[in-house]
Amino acid sequence: MSIEIILKKDVDLRGCVFITGFHGIGETGFITVNHIVESLNAELIGYLLTEQYPPLVFFENNRVATPFELFMYRNFVIFLPRFQPPAFEQVSLIKTLASWIMDRGIEEAVLVGGLDSRFKTETGSEQLRAVMTSAYLKTRKIDIPPLEKDLFVAGPLALLLAIFEINNFPAVALLPYAERNRPDPKAAAIAVQKINELYGLDIPVQPLIEDAERIEREIEELRRKEEHVREAPSTMYV
């Protein structure tokens, strides 16, 4: 299965930090990454193409916005998957992306997902958990409780973590507690705040809290359109 990464220009990514998140529990990863890209006005540097490319685009900021895009801000490389890769294509996509990250000399990766809020402890004091690769623990100290051993990470984030662990690459998954049955911008705000703390950034989190209802509506509409096109791929839909 062919997966291709296309860059708009030659960029030196050595020493950069890679950030991504997918459509999981609470849509936390996607909301976080989308907010980072928009807040930092990150530069579009490339695209990822797959054989089962979602047949959906829209017009934004005077250009065609595509399903899988790469952005850059200072020394941060950000992969924005506007749609969840199909399950049967996820392994190929993630293997290609992980190899590209390591081959380009990127220093470490930050992955964002959601952790079902039903697994919160009775005290309820903690806001997120983390999963770190062995290589990450050797180079960094992090003040986040690790994910309990009886809980699992699933989907594209799990694949990235597995490949990074196997290849001795530093990576951390930030997993704020999130609502399972609806988009949760407040959980994304927790992830953004932690990324601010880790890297000395000042990405605003208040819009995620104040505009939570609008963000939820927009994501639900995105889901609806994606489902419509996947169910009827030959139908032109606007």
SULLIN-V350036 format. One record per residue. N is the residue number from 1. RES is the residue in one letter. PSI is psi as a letter, one per 40 degrees, with the letter a starting at -180 (999 if undefined). OMEGA is omega in degrees with one decimal (none if undefined). BURIAL is b if it has 16 or more other ideal C-beta (glycine too) atoms within 10 Angstrom, else e. Layout:
BEGIN
{{N:RES:PSI:OMEGA:BURIAL} {N:RES:PSI:OMEGA:BURIAL}}
END
This chain:
BEGIN
{{1:M:h:-172.7:e} {2:S:h:173.4:e} {3:I:h:-174.2:b} {4:E:h:173.7:e} {5:I:h:-176.2:b} {6:I:h:178.3:e} {7:L:i:179.3:e} {8:K:d:179.2:e} {9:K:i:179.4:e} {10:D:h:179.9:e} {11:V:i:177.8:e} {12:D:h:-175.6:e} {13:L:e:-179.7:b} {14:R:h:179.2:e} {15:G:e:-179.2:e} {16:C:i:174.6:b} {17:V:h:179.4:b} {18:F:h:179.6:b} {19:I:h:171.3:b} {20:T:i:175.3:b} {21:G:i:-175.0:b} {22:F:a:-177.9:b} {23:H:g:178.8:b} {24:G:a:-178.7:b} {25:I:h:179.9:b} {26:G:e:-174.6:b} {27:E:f:-169.8:b} {28:T:d:-178.2:b} {29:G:d:-179.6:b} {30:F:d:-179.4:b} {31:I:d:-179.6:b} {32:T:d:-175.6:b} {33:V:d:178.1:b} {34:N:d:179.4:b} {35:H:d:178.5:b} {36:I:d:-179.5:b} {37:V:d:-177.3:b} {38:E:d:-176.4:e} {39:S:d:-178.0:b} {40:L:e:-174.7:b} {41:N:f:-176.0:e} {42:A:i:-177.4:b} {43:E:h:174.1:e} {44:L:h:-179.0:b} {45:I:e:-178.9:b} {46:G:a:-175.5:b} {47:Y:i:171.9:b} {48:L:h:-178.8:b} {49:L:i:178.7:e} {50:T:i:178.2:b} {51:E:d:179.6:e} {52:Q:f:-177.3:e} {53:Y:h:179.1:b} {54:P:h:-176.7:b} {55:P:g:-179.1:e} {56:L:h:171.5:b} {57:V:i:171.8:e} {58:F:i:-175.9:e} {59:F:h:-176.0:e} {60:E:h:178.2:e} {61:N:f:176.5:e} {62:N:f:175.4:e} {63:R:i:175.3:e} {64:V:h:177.5:e} {65:A:h:-172.7:e} {66:T:i:-172.8:b} {67:P:d:-174.7:b} {68:F:h:-174.5:b} {69:E:i:177.4:b} {70:L:h:179.7:b} {71:F:i:177.7:b} {72:M:h:173.8:b} {73:Y:h:-175.3:b} {74:R:b:-179.7:e} {75:N:f:178.0:e} {76:F:h:175.7:b} {77:V:h:-170.9:b} {78:I:h:175.7:b} {79:F:h:-178.0:b} {80:L:h:174.6:b} {81:P:h:-177.6:b} {82:R:d:177.8:b} {83:F:i:178.5:b} {84:Q:h:177.0:b} {85:P:i:177.3:b} {86:P:i:-174.8:e} {87:A:d:-176.2:e} {88:F:e:-179.6:e} {89:E:e:-173.0:e} {90:Q:d:-177.6:b} {91:V:d:179.9:e} {92:S:d:-179.2:b} {93:L:d:-176.3:b} {94:I:d:176.9:b} {95:K:d:178.6:e} {96:T:d:-179.2:b} {97:L:d:-179.1:b} {98:A:d:178.6:b} {99:S:d:179.1:e} {100:W:d:179.4:b} {101:I:d:-176.3:b} {102:M:d:-179.3:b} {103:D:d:-177.1:e} {104:R:e:176.9:b} {105:G:e:175.7:e} {106:I:i:-169.3:b} {107:E:d:-178.6:e} {108:E:i:-176.9:b} {109:A:i:173.2:b} {110:V:h:-178.7:b} {111:L:i:-176.8:b} {112:V:h:175.8:b} {113:G:a:178.1:b} {114:G:i:177.2:b} {115:L:h:-176.8:b} {116:D:h:-176.6:e} {117:S:e:177.3:b} {118:R:e:-179.3:e} {119:F:e:177.5:e} {120:K:i:-179.9:e} {121:T:i:-176.0:e} {122:E:d:179.6:e} {123:T:d:176.9:e} {124:G:e:-175.4:e} {125:S:d:-177.5:e} {126:E:i:-178.1:e} {127:Q:d:-179.1:b} {128:L:i:174.8:b} {129:R:i:-178.9:b} {130:A:i:170.5:b} {131:V:h:-176.0:b} {132:M:i:172.5:b} {133:T:i:179.8:b} {134:S:d:-179.2:e} {135:A:d:179.2:b} {136:Y:d:-178.0:b} {137:L:d:179.4:e} {138:K:d:-174.2:e} {139:T:e:-174.6:e} {140:R:i:168.8:e} {141:K:h:-176.2:e} {142:I:h:-173.5:e} {143:D:f:178.9:e} {144:I:h:177.3:b} {145:P:h:178.3:e} {146:P:i:176.8:e} {147:L:h:178.7:b} {148:E:i:-172.5:e} {149:K:e:179.3:e} {150:D:e:175.5:e} {151:L:i:-175.1:e} {152:F:i:167.0:e} {153:V:h:-177.5:b} {154:A:i:173.8:e} {155:G:a:-176.3:b} {156:P:d:178.7:b} {157:L:d:179.0:b} {158:A:d:179.0:b} {159:L:d:178.0:b} {160:L:d:-179.9:b} {161:L:d:-179.8:b} {162:A:d:-179.3:e} {163:I:d:178.7:b} {164:F:d:177.7:b} {165:E:d:-179.3:b} {166:I:d:-176.4:e} {167:N:e:175.9:e} {168:N:f:-178.2:e} {169:F:h:-178.0:b} {170:P:h:178.3:b} {171:A:i:176.2:b} {172:V:h:173.2:b} {173:A:h:176.4:b} {174:L:h:-173.5:b} {175:L:g:175.5:b} {176:P:i:174.1:b} {177:Y:h:-174.2:b} {178:A:i:175.6:b} {179:E:h:-176.6:b} {180:R:d:-166.4:e} {181:N:e:178.2:e} {182:R:i:173.9:e} {183:P:i:-173.1:b} {184:D:g:179.4:b} {185:P:d:179.7:b} {186:K:d:174.7:b} {187:A:d:177.2:b} {188:A:d:178.8:b} {189:A:d:178.0:b} {190:I:d:178.8:b} {191:A:d:179.9:b} {192:V:d:179.7:b} {193:Q:d:178.7:b} {194:K:d:176.8:b} {195:I:d:173.8:b} {196:N:d:-178.0:e} {197:E:d:-176.3:e} {198:L:d:-170.0:b} {199:Y:e:175.7:e} {200:G:f:178.1:e} {201:L:i:-179.7:b} {202:D:f:179.1:e} {203:I:h:-177.3:b} {204:P:h:177.9:e} {205:V:e:-175.9:b} {206:Q:d:178.9:e} {207:P:d:178.7:b} {208:L:d:-179.5:b} {209:I:d:-176.7:e} {210:E:d:-176.7:e} {211:D:f:-174.7:e} {212:A:d:-177.8:b} {213:E:d:178.4:e} {214:R:d:-179.7:e} {215:I:d:178.3:b} {216:E:d:-179.6:b} {217:R:d:-178.5:e} {218:E:d:-179.4:e} {219:I:d:176.6:b} {220:E:d:177.9:e} {221:E:d:176.4:e} {222:L:d:176.9:b} {223:R:d:-177.0:e} {224:R:d:179.8:e} {225:K:d:-179.9:e} {226:E:d:179.3:b} {227:E:d:-179.2:e} {228:H:d:-177.5:e} {229:V:d:179.6:b} {230:R:d:-179.9:e} {231:E:d:-178.3:e} {232:A:g:-173.1:e} {233:P:d:-178.3:e} {234:S:e:-178.0:e} {235:T:h:175.4:e} {236:M:h:-174.5:e} {237:Y:h:176.8:e} {238:V:999:none:e}}
END
